[in-house]
Amino acid sequence: MPAFEKLTVWRKAHELALRTYALTEDFPPSERFAMRDRIRRAAVAAPSNMAEGHGRESDSEFAYFLRVALGSVSELQALTLLARDLGYIDAIELQAFWAQSAEVCRLLRALIDRVSA
């Protein structure tokens, strides 16, 4: 398996994390240590867990960490919906963000299937 940073899914998740930082930059100051940080942590957790799992000694451990990453992207999706409903994220921005996060989920599921086979 190539180095984690060469995996398409890792690169896409990294790009999603970068986009998340931009998306949450203008959240109200009252959300600085609440929702904004929680959203950012979920976004960072996805590529971080992929990298950690890649460094493990077995495919089963890698698959486990890929599943954790998938959970983080799902958490990110749920939190961004809440942020939209609170008026912190524009619906059009969220739609594009969700398309990107859905692609990461699809790629993660494919890699989980491949590693688990």
Order of alpha helices (4+ residues) and beta strands (2+ residues): alpha-alpha-alpha-alpha
